[in-house]
């Protein structure tokens, strides 16, 4: 534990004020409320983003903000349990949060997503709504290290995405094993039409069980290892981003 990380949701105003005076940086986990097959909960992306955001802050610096539990989940429209914001609504929300953070002297924020579609919207928010209009610096992206996780995985990847398969299931076995129903887990590799991603076709149109890959080979041991991997690489990226902007976190207290 260091003096350069704090969980905002459980902190008091004076604690946040004192923290920001020394470390004016924040990490915002963003997820989604959506289907994750028959074996994982709807808040899977939120829990993964929140845990990796915290572990990233412990290895670098930042006030870890409350997780945004609803994202851009158009692909699952109509699937029971799914909540989604419109593209423009989500973009405006990211802009408003950035403005709120800047108003109390946060200098930079890492918007870390556990849901693959969110960064597309956030990128446009940064370019069109924040950059050039605000002084706060915004880093955007999924948690780092997914390529390395895929290289270590024991299962075949479905097309070019992950969802409710070995990686997400392993992460959840490490984070909230009581919410994972491995007795319901089964592999599923839906066919991929040639125009997938180039037309209206999305994962939701091809969904069968809601799984895209093989969750049956997931383990908590893999999950713990991959959380550490994601946090280490995300921390490296975050610190590099801060350095590029001439911002320096305080030295940690061991």
C-alpha positions as CSV (number, residue, x, y, z in Angstrom):
1,X,0.0,0.0,0.0
2,X,1.3,3.5,-0.8
3,X,0.3,7.0,-0.3
4,X,-0.4,7.4,-4.0
5,X,-3.7,5.5,-4.2
6,X,-7.1,6.1,-2.7
7,X,-10.5,4.6,-3.2
8,X,-12.9,7.5,-3.7
9,X,-16.1,5.7,-3.0
10,X,-15.3,5.0,0.6
11,X,-13.2,8.1,1.3
12,X,-14.4,11.3,3.0
13,X,-14.2,14.8,1.4
14,X,-11.2,15.9,3.6
15,X,-9.4,12.6,2.7
16,X,-10.0,13.2,-1.1
17,X,-9.0,16.9,-0.7
18,X,-5.7,16.0,1.0
19,X,-4.9,13.2,-1.5
20,X,-5.5,15.4,-4.6
21,X,-3.3,18.2,-3.1
22,X,-0.4,15.8,-3.4
23,X,-1.5,13.5,-6.2
24,X,-3.9,15.2,-8.6
25,X,-4.5,12.2,-10.8
26,X,-7.5,9.9,-11.1
27,X,-8.4,6.5,-12.6
28,X,-12.0,6.0,-13.7
29,X,-13.1,2.4,-14.2
30,X,-15.9,2.1,-16.8
31,X,-17.8,-1.1,-17.5
32,X,-21.1,-2.3,-18.8
33,X,-24.3,-4.0,-17.5
34,X,-24.8,-6.8,-20.1
35,X,-25.1,-10.5,-20.7
36,X,-22.1,-12.7,-20.1
37,X,-23.4,-16.1,-20.9
38,X,-25.1,-18.5,-18.5
39,X,-22.2,-18.6,-16.0
40,X,-21.1,-15.0,-15.4
41,X,-23.0,-12.1,-13.8
42,X,-24.2,-9.0,-15.7
43,X,-21.7,-6.8,-13.9
44,X,-18.6,-8.8,-15.0
45,X,-17.1,-5.9,-17.0
46,X,-17.6,-3.5,-14.0
47,X,-15.9,-5.8,-11.5
48,X,-12.9,-6.5,-13.8
49,X,-12.4,-2.8,-14.5
50,X,-12.7,-1.8,-10.9
51,X,-10.2,-4.5,-9.6
52,X,-7.6,-3.8,-12.3
53,X,-8.0,0.0,-11.8
54,X,-7.3,-0.4,-8.1
55,X,-4.3,-2.7,-8.7
56,X,-3.0,-0.2,-11.3
57,X,-3.3,2.7,-8.8
58,X,-1.3,0.7,-6.2
59,X,1.5,0.3,-8.7
60,X,1.4,3.9,-9.9
61,X,-0.8,6.7,-8.7
62,X,-4.4,7.8,-8.7
63,X,-7.6,8.4,-6.9
64,X,-9.8,5.4,-8.1
65,X,-13.2,6.8,-8.8
66,X,-16.5,4.9,-8.5
67,X,-17.1,2.6,-11.5
68,X,-19.4,3.7,-14.2
69,X,-21.7,0.6,-14.5
70,X,-23.5,1.4,-17.7
71,X,-21.6,1.8,-21.0
72,X,-22.1,1.7,-24.7
73,X,-23.6,-1.8,-25.2
74,X,-25.6,-1.4,-28.4
75,X,-24.5,-4.9,-29.5
76,X,-26.7,-6.5,-26.8
77,X,-29.8,-4.4,-27.4
78,X,-32.9,-6.4,-26.6
79,X,-31.0,-9.0,-24.6
80,X,-32.5,-9.3,-21.1
81,X,-30.4,-7.6,-18.5
82,X,-28.6,-5.2,-20.9
83,X,-28.5,-1.5,-20.2
84,X,-26.9,0.8,-22.8
85,X,-26.4,4.5,-23.4
86,X,-26.6,6.1,-26.8
87,X,-23.2,7.0,-28.3
88,X,-23.8,10.8,-27.9
89,X,-25.1,10.4,-24.4
90,X,-22.0,8.4,-23.3
91,X,-19.7,10.8,-25.0
92,X,-21.3,13.8,-23.2
93,X,-21.1,11.9,-19.9
94,X,-17.4,11.4,-20.3
95,X,-17.0,15.1,-21.1
96,X,-19.0,16.1,-18.1
97,X,-17.0,13.9,-15.8
98,X,-13.7,15.3,-17.1
99,X,-15.0,18.8,-16.5
100,X,-16.1,17.9,-13.0
101,X,-12.6,16.5,-12.2
102,X,-10.9,19.5,-13.6
103,X,-13.0,21.8,-11.4
104,X,-11.4,20.4,-8.3
105,X,-7.9,20.4,-9.7
106,X,-7.5,16.9,-11.1
107,X,-4.8,17.2,-13.8
108,X,-5.1,13.9,-15.5
109,X,-7.5,10.9,-15.6
110,X,-7.1,7.4,-16.9
111,X,-10.5,6.1,-18.2
112,X,-9.9,2.4,-18.0
113,X,-12.6,0.2,-19.6
114,X,-13.6,-3.4,-19.0
115,X,-15.9,-3.3,-21.9
116,X,-14.6,-3.3,-25.5
117,X,-17.0,-0.8,-27.1
118,X,-16.5,2.0,-24.6
119,X,-13.1,3.2,-25.8
120,X,-14.5,3.9,-29.2
121,X,-16.9,6.5,-27.7
122,X,-14.4,7.8,-25.2
123,X,-11.9,8.5,-28.0
124,X,-14.4,10.8,-29.7
125,X,-15.2,12.5,-26.4
126,X,-11.5,13.3,-25.9
127,X,-10.9,14.5,-29.4
128,X,-14.2,16.4,-30.0
129,X,-15.3,17.5,-26.5
130,X,-12.2,17.7,-24.2
131,X,-9.0,18.3,-26.1
132,X,-8.5,22.0,-26.8
133,X,-11.4,23.0,-24.5
134,X,-10.0,21.7,-21.2
135,X,-6.6,21.4,-19.6
136,X,-7.2,18.0,-18.0
137,X,-5.3,15.2,-19.7
138,X,-7.3,12.0,-20.5
139,X,-5.9,8.6,-21.2
140,X,-8.3,6.1,-22.6
141,X,-8.3,2.3,-23.3
142,X,-9.1,-1.2,-22.2
143,X,-6.9,-2.6,-19.4
144,X,-3.5,-3.5,-20.8
145,X,-2.1,-6.9,-21.4
146,X,-4.9,-8.7,-23.3
147,X,-2.5,-9.8,-26.1
148,X,-0.3,-11.5,-23.5
149,X,-3.2,-13.1,-21.9
150,X,-4.4,-14.5,-25.2
151,X,-0.9,-15.8,-25.9
152,X,-1.0,-17.7,-22.5
153,X,-4.5,-18.9,-22.9
154,X,-5.2,-22.6,-23.3
155,X,-8.3,-22.1,-25.5
156,X,-8.7,-20.9,-29.1
157,X,-9.8,-17.2,-29.5
158,X,-13.2,-16.5,-31.1
159,X,-12.6,-14.3,-34.1
160,X,-10.9,-11.1,-32.7
161,X,-12.7,-10.6,-29.5
162,X,-13.2,-11.9,-26.0
163,X,-16.4,-12.3,-24.1
164,X,-17.4,-14.7,-21.3
165,X,-14.6,-17.0,-22.4
166,X,-11.4,-18.2,-20.7
167,X,-9.9,-14.8,-19.9
168,X,-13.0,-13.1,-18.5
169,X,-14.1,-16.2,-16.6
170,X,-10.6,-16.6,-15.1
171,X,-10.5,-12.9,-14.0
172,X,-13.9,-13.4,-12.4
173,X,-12.9,-16.6,-10.6
174,X,-10.1,-14.5,-9.0
175,X,-12.3,-11.5,-8.3
176,X,-15.7,-13.0,-7.3
177,X,-15.6,-16.8,-7.4
178,X,-19.0,-17.1,-5.6
179,X,-20.7,-15.4,-8.6
180,X,-19.2,-17.7,-11.2
181,X,-21.3,-20.8,-12.1
182,X,-18.7,-23.1,-13.7
183,X,-21.3,-25.9,-13.8
184,X,-23.1,-23.9,-16.5
185,X,-20.0,-23.0,-18.5
186,X,-19.7,-24.4,-22.0
187,X,-17.7,-23.5,-25.1
188,X,-19.4,-21.7,-27.9
189,X,-17.9,-20.4,-31.2
190,X,-20.6,-18.8,-33.3
191,X,-20.0,-18.5,-37.0
192,X,-18.6,-15.2,-38.3
193,X,-20.2,-13.9,-41.5
194,X,-17.8,-12.1,-43.9
195,X,-19.5,-8.7,-43.3
196,X,-19.3,-8.9,-39.5
197,X,-18.0,-5.5,-38.2
198,X,-18.6,-4.0,-41.6
199,X,-22.4,-3.8,-41.5
200,X,-25.1,-3.9,-38.9
201,X,-23.9,-7.3,-37.7
202,X,-22.7,-7.4,-34.2
203,X,-21.9,-10.0,-31.6
204,X,-25.5,-9.8,-30.4
205,X,-26.8,-10.9,-33.8
206,X,-24.6,-14.0,-33.8
207,X,-25.1,-14.8,-30.1
208,X,-26.2,-18.3,-29.2
209,X,-25.4,-19.0,-25.5
210,X,-23.8,-15.6,-25.0
211,X,-20.3,-17.1,-24.8
212,X,-17.7,-16.4,-27.4
213,X,-14.9,-18.9,-26.8
214,X,-14.2,-21.6,-24.2
215,X,-14.7,-20.7,-20.5
216,X,-14.3,-24.3,-19.2
217,X,-10.5,-24.1,-19.0
218,X,-10.6,-20.9,-16.9
219,X,-9.0,-21.0,-13.4
220,X,-8.6,-18.6,-10.5
221,X,-4.8,-19.0,-10.7
222,X,-4.8,-17.7,-14.3
223,X,-7.1,-14.9,-13.2
224,X,-4.8,-13.7,-10.4
225,X,-1.8,-13.9,-12.7
226,X,-3.6,-11.9,-15.5
227,X,-4.9,-9.3,-13.0
228,X,-1.2,-8.6,-12.0
229,X,-0.2,-8.6,-15.6
230,X,-2.9,-6.1,-16.6
231,X,-2.1,-3.9,-13.6
232,X,1.6,-3.8,-14.2
233,X,1.2,-2.9,-17.9
234,X,-1.6,-0.4,-17.3
235,X,0.6,1.3,-14.6
236,X,3.5,1.5,-17.1
237,X,1.2,3.1,-19.7
238,X,-0.3,5.5,-17.1
239,X,3.1,6.6,-15.8
240,X,4.4,7.1,-19.3
241,X,1.4,9.2,-20.2
242,X,1.8,11.4,-17.1
243,X,5.5,11.8,-17.8
244,X,4.8,12.9,-21.4
245,X,2.6,15.7,-20.0
246,X,5.2,16.8,-17.5
247,X,3.2,15.4,-14.5
248,X,4.9,13.5,-11.8
249,X,3.2,11.4,-9.1
250,X,4.6,11.6,-5.5
251,X,7.2,9.1,-4.5
252,X,5.4,6.2,-2.6
253,X,5.8,5.5,1.1
254,X,6.7,1.9,1.6
